Amino acid sequence: MSEFAHTLEFQVDKLEFLLQSLIKMSRLETGTFSMHIEERNLHNTLVQAVKDVWQAAEKKKLQIDLECVGEITAKYDEKWTLEALENILSNGVKYTPERGSIRISVHPWQFYTRVDITDTGIGIAEEHYNDIFQRFYRAEEVSAQEGVGLGLYLTQTILNKQRGYITVKSKPGQGSTFSVYLLSGMEDGKRT
């Protein structure tokens, strides 16, 4: 009986996750939310994103390295940007084999701050770079993995709503680098 209860609980969790993802998607698409874009400490947000995926990464013995000096700031909504970063990190954990690694590095530019999230995962073929940001897209080779195909769509939408954006570079079997671009807290070429 406990196996049945465990299976039922697992299915309920999957439905809850799907429902929450659909609600977030709907809120982003219809604009029924408000973003609070402020200059924030990027290191603190990245540390929280890593904490949120740490347990899953530990189960797979993945190494996560964060390279970000404590004083780097950017302009973003903390709650939604945390969601976007967690989506990328969760995918990195999910699609990286055991004992792999994820490296997060931050590069301040004049108008944008770039956050690179690089994994040693399964990689993505170049012809699918645009596909992965579409709603419900799941590559054939990952169809057996958990997921609904909304994480990167939500991430791109969140960043676009903040005048940021995301790019990807990847090769099958060689991992991926997702680059998140956030407004750097610069106005008229001067740091605010």
C-alpha positions as CSV (number, residue, x, y, z in Angstrom):
1,M,0.0,0.0,0.0
2,S,2.9,2.4,0.7
3,E,4.2,2.0,-2.9
4,F,0.7,3.0,-4.2
5,A,0.7,6.1,-1.8
6,H,4.2,7.0,-2.9
7,T,3.2,6.8,-6.6
8,L,0.0,8.8,-6.0
9,E,2.0,11.5,-4.1
10,F,4.5,11.6,-7.0
11,Q,1.7,12.1,-9.5
12,V,0.1,14.8,-7.4
13,D,3.4,16.6,-7.2
14,K,3.8,16.5,-11.0
15,L,0.3,17.9,-11.5
16,E,1.0,20.6,-9.0
17,F,4.2,21.6,-10.8
18,L,2.4,21.7,-14.1
19,L,-0.4,23.8,-12.7
20,Q,2.0,26.2,-11.1
21,S,4.0,26.5,-14.4
22,L,0.8,27.2,-16.4
23,I,-0.3,29.8,-13.9
24,K,3.1,31.6,-14.1
25,M,3.0,31.4,-17.9
26,S,-0.5,32.9,-18.0
27,R,0.5,35.7,-15.6
28,L,3.5,36.6,-17.7
29,E,1.6,36.5,-21.0
30,T,-1.3,38.5,-19.8
31,G,0.7,41.0,-17.7
32,T,-1.4,40.3,-14.6
33,F,1.6,40.9,-12.3
34,S,3.9,43.7,-11.5
35,M,7.7,43.6,-11.7
36,H,9.7,45.5,-9.2
37,I,12.9,46.3,-11.1
38,E,15.5,47.7,-8.8
39,E,19.3,47.7,-8.6
40,R,20.1,44.6,-6.6
41,N,23.2,42.6,-5.4
42,L,23.5,39.9,-8.0
43,H,25.7,37.7,-5.8
44,N,22.9,37.3,-3.3
45,T,20.4,36.3,-5.9
46,L,22.8,33.7,-7.5
47,V,23.6,32.2,-4.1
48,Q,19.8,31.7,-3.4
49,A,19.3,30.1,-6.9
50,V,22.2,27.7,-6.2
51,K,20.7,26.9,-2.8
52,D,17.4,26.0,-4.4
53,V,18.9,23.4,-6.7
54,W,21.7,22.2,-4.3
55,Q,19.9,19.1,-3.0
56,A,19.2,17.8,-6.5
57,A,22.8,18.5,-7.5
58,E,24.2,16.7,-4.5
59,K,22.2,13.6,-5.3
60,K,24.0,13.4,-8.6
61,K,27.3,14.4,-7.1
62,L,27.5,17.5,-9.3
63,Q,29.9,20.3,-8.6
64,I,28.5,23.9,-8.7
65,D,31.0,26.8,-8.8
66,L,29.9,30.4,-8.5
67,E,32.3,33.1,-9.7
68,C,30.7,36.5,-8.7
69,V,32.3,39.3,-6.7
70,G,30.0,40.4,-3.9
71,E,29.5,44.0,-5.1
72,I,28.2,43.4,-8.6
73,T,24.7,44.8,-9.1
74,A,22.2,44.7,-11.9
75,K,18.6,46.0,-12.3
76,Y,16.0,43.3,-12.1
77,D,12.9,42.0,-10.3
78,E,14.3,39.7,-7.6
79,K,11.5,37.1,-7.4
80,W,11.0,36.6,-11.2
81,T,14.7,36.7,-12.0
82,L,15.4,34.1,-9.3
83,E,12.7,32.0,-11.0
84,A,14.5,32.4,-14.3
85,L,17.9,31.5,-12.9
86,E,16.5,28.5,-11.1
87,N,14.9,27.2,-14.3
88,I,18.3,27.3,-16.1
89,L,20.1,25.7,-13.1
90,S,17.4,23.0,-12.7
91,N,17.8,22.1,-16.4
92,G,21.6,22.0,-15.9
93,V,21.2,19.6,-13.0
94,K,18.6,17.5,-14.8
95,Y,20.6,17.1,-18.0
96,T,24.1,16.8,-16.6
97,P,25.3,13.2,-15.9
98,E,26.5,12.2,-12.5
99,R,29.8,13.8,-11.3
100,G,29.5,16.6,-13.9
101,S,29.7,20.3,-13.1
102,I,27.9,23.6,-13.4
103,R,29.8,26.9,-13.5
104,I,28.2,30.3,-13.0
105,S,30.3,33.3,-13.9
106,V,29.4,37.0,-14.0
107,H,30.7,39.6,-16.5
108,P,29.7,43.2,-15.9
109,W,29.5,45.3,-19.1
110,Q,28.6,48.9,-19.6
111,F,24.9,48.5,-20.2
112,Y,24.3,44.8,-19.4
113,T,25.7,42.3,-16.9
114,R,26.1,38.9,-18.4
115,V,25.6,35.7,-16.2
116,D,26.9,32.6,-17.9
117,I,25.6,29.3,-16.6
118,T,27.8,26.5,-18.1
119,D,27.1,22.8,-17.6
120,T,28.7,19.6,-18.7
121,G,25.4,18.1,-19.7
122,I,24.1,16.4,-22.8
123,G,24.1,19.6,-25.0
124,I,21.8,20.9,-27.6
125,A,22.1,20.8,-31.4
126,E,22.4,24.2,-33.0
127,E,19.2,23.7,-35.1
128,H,17.2,23.5,-31.8
129,Y,18.6,26.7,-30.2
130,N,15.3,28.6,-31.0
131,D,13.1,25.6,-30.3
132,I,14.1,25.3,-26.6
133,F,12.6,28.7,-25.8
134,Q,9.2,27.7,-27.2
135,R,6.3,26.7,-25.0
136,F,6.1,22.9,-24.3
137,Y,9.1,22.1,-26.5
138,R,10.9,18.9,-25.4
139,A,13.6,17.4,-27.5
140,E,13.1,13.8,-28.4
141,E,16.2,12.6,-26.6
142,V,15.0,14.0,-23.3
143,S,11.3,13.0,-23.5
144,A,11.8,10.3,-20.9
145,Q,13.0,13.0,-18.4
146,E,10.6,14.8,-16.0
147,G,9.5,18.2,-17.3
148,V,6.8,20.0,-19.2
149,G,8.9,22.2,-21.5
150,L,8.0,25.5,-20.0
151,G,11.1,26.4,-18.0
152,L,13.1,28.1,-20.7
153,Y,10.0,29.7,-22.2
154,L,9.3,31.3,-18.8
155,T,12.9,32.3,-18.4
156,Q,13.0,34.1,-21.7
157,T,9.7,35.8,-21.1
158,I,10.8,37.0,-17.6
159,L,14.0,38.4,-19.0
160,N,12.3,40.1,-21.9
161,K,9.8,41.8,-19.5
162,Q,12.9,43.4,-17.8
163,R,14.6,44.5,-21.0
164,G,17.0,41.6,-20.7
165,Y,17.5,38.6,-22.8
166,I,19.0,35.1,-23.0
167,T,21.3,33.2,-25.5
168,V,22.6,29.7,-25.6
169,K,25.7,28.1,-27.1
170,S,26.0,24.3,-27.0
171,K,27.1,21.2,-28.7
172,P,25.6,17.7,-28.3
173,G,27.6,15.7,-25.8
174,Q,29.7,18.8,-24.7
175,G,27.4,20.7,-22.5
176,S,25.7,24.1,-22.8
177,T,26.2,27.7,-21.8
178,F,23.2,29.9,-21.2
179,S,24.0,33.6,-21.0
180,V,21.5,35.8,-19.2
181,Y,21.8,39.5,-19.8
182,L,20.4,41.9,-17.2
183,L,20.5,45.7,-17.2
184,S,23.7,46.6,-15.4
185,G,22.6,49.5,-13.3
186,M,24.3,51.9,-15.7
187,E,22.5,55.0,-17.0
188,D,24.1,57.3,-19.5
189,G,27.3,55.3,-19.3
190,K,27.7,55.9,-15.5
191,R,27.1,53.4,-12.8
192,T,24.2,54.3,-10.6
